[in-house]
């Protein structure tokens, strides 16, 4: 899985003058969903891999998807 790198995050504004925050959120959302569906990693480990504080990750994930990470995993696990 390719994680969004800090270099990519810095590169966006320099390249096109736009904020890279929406792109970073999109990538983190996509990568978190992939990891929840395709791995048995704990939600705390996934949060850390995406550079989130595990105590805040569920709140951010729920804002993105209207589900907690646990609910999403249960519904979409392969």
N, C-alpha and C positions, 0 to 999 in steps of 0.2 A: 504494500500500500504506500502510495506516495503522500507524505504529509506536507502540508503547506509550510514552506520554510520562511524563516525570518528574512532571508535575502529577497524572496519573492514579495514579501509584505512591504519591504522598503522600496523595492523596484517600481511598484505600481504608480505612486504619485510622481516619481521622477520621470516616468515614461509618458504618462498621459494627463498629469495634473489633477487626477481624481483621487479621492480617498480610497485606500485599499481595504478599509474596514468591511464593506459589504462582501468583497471577495473573500476575505479571511473568514467571515461568518459562514458564507456558502461552503467553503472548503471544509471547515470544521464540522458543519452540519452533515455534509456528505460523508466525510471520513468517520464520524461517530456512528452514523447509521450502518455503514459497511462493517465496522468492528462489532457493533451490537448483533448484527445478523450472522456474521461469518466466524466469530471467535467465541471462546468461552471466557474471555478476559472479564474480570469484574468491572463494574461501572466505575469504580474509583481508579482502576488502572487505566481504563480508556480515557478518563478525564485527565489524568496526569500525562498520558501520551500526547494529548491535544493541548497541553499546557494550561489546563484549567485547574483551579482549586476544586477538589472533589466535592466540597460542600456547596459549591455554586453551580456545578455542571448540570445537575438535574433541573435547576431553575432555568438555565439558558436553553437546555434541550426542550423543555416543555414550552418555552416561548416559540421555538422554531417549529415544533411538531404538534402541539396541543396534547402531547402524551409524555409521561415520564419515561426515562430510558428503560426501566423495567417493563412497563406496559408495551413499549415499542418492540423490545426484544421478544417478549412472549408472543406477540402478534405476528412478527416477521421472521423469527428464527428458522433457519434452513435445517 
